[in-house]
């Protein structure tokens, strides 16, 4: 278990629950935000090791701003239909990965991989 928290931006309560439940065994705490305002407040308060950002709720500029403000946080994005162009655009904005929303196992792998890689910087 990583001794850190994760903040999830996901307006769909069912998807947020699925992501929370699959990430919970690996982190001390999981914070779920339904909108950008709540998400920003959670990130500032929790100082998470990683965040999971729904790209349908957050523009690429928000990812860029988050990366600029919190460079040590791993940013894993999700989208219903990610494509190569979106993936490149979001990676250039500072995200570490983009995963399909419907594949929670992929999200967990990415979060764990990138959170471990940044553990020295974020701790």
WOQUIJO-V767647 format. One record per pair of residues at least 6 apart in sequence whose ideal C-beta (glycine too) atoms are under 7 Angstrom apart, sorted by the first residue. I is the first residue (numbers start at 1). J is the second residue. D is the distance in whole Angstrom. If there is no record, write none. Layout:
I,J,D
I,J,D
This chain:
1,26,6
1,27,7
2,26,6
2,27,6
2,49,6
2,115,6
2,116,7
2,119,7
3,28,6
4,27,6
4,28,6
4,48,6
4,49,3
4,115,7
4,122,7
5,27,6
5,28,6
5,29,4
5,30,7
5,31,6
5,46,5
5,48,4
5,49,7
6,23,5
6,27,5
6,30,5
6,48,5
6,49,7
6,50,5
6,51,7
6,52,7
6,111,7
7,31,5
7,33,6
7,39,6
7,42,5
7,43,5
7,46,6
7,48,5
7,51,5
8,16,6
8,19,5
8,20,7
8,30,7
8,32,5
8,33,7
8,52,5
9,33,5
9,39,4
9,52,7
9,53,5
9,54,5
9,57,6
9,58,6
10,16,4
10,19,6
10,32,7
10,54,5
11,34,5
11,35,7
11,54,7
11,57,5
15,101,6
16,32,5
18,104,5
19,52,6
19,104,6
19,107,6
20,30,5
20,32,6
22,104,5
22,108,5
23,30,6
23,108,6
23,111,6
24,30,6
26,112,6
31,42,4
31,46,5
33,39,4
33,42,5
36,57,7
36,58,6
36,62,6
43,51,6
43,70,7
48,73,6
49,73,7
49,74,7
49,115,5
49,118,7
49,119,7
49,122,5
50,73,6
50,74,4
50,76,6
50,111,5
50,114,6
50,115,4
51,73,6
51,75,6
52,76,5
52,78,6
52,107,6
52,111,6
53,63,6
53,75,6
53,77,5
54,78,5
54,101,7
55,77,5
55,78,7
55,79,4
55,90,7
56,79,6
56,80,7
60,89,6
60,90,6
60,93,5
63,75,6
63,77,7
63,90,6
63,93,4
63,94,6
63,95,5
64,93,4
64,94,6
66,75,6
67,75,6
67,93,6
67,94,3
72,118,6
72,121,4
72,122,4
73,122,6
74,96,5
74,111,7
74,114,4
74,115,5
74,118,5
75,94,6
75,95,4
75,96,6
76,95,7
76,96,6
76,97,5
76,99,6
76,107,6
76,110,5
76,111,5
76,114,7
77,90,5
77,95,5
77,98,5
78,99,5
78,101,4
78,107,6
79,86,6
79,98,6
79,101,6
80,101,5
82,98,5
82,100,6
86,98,6
87,98,5
90,98,5
96,114,4
97,110,4
97,114,7
99,106,4
99,107,5
99,110,6
100,106,7
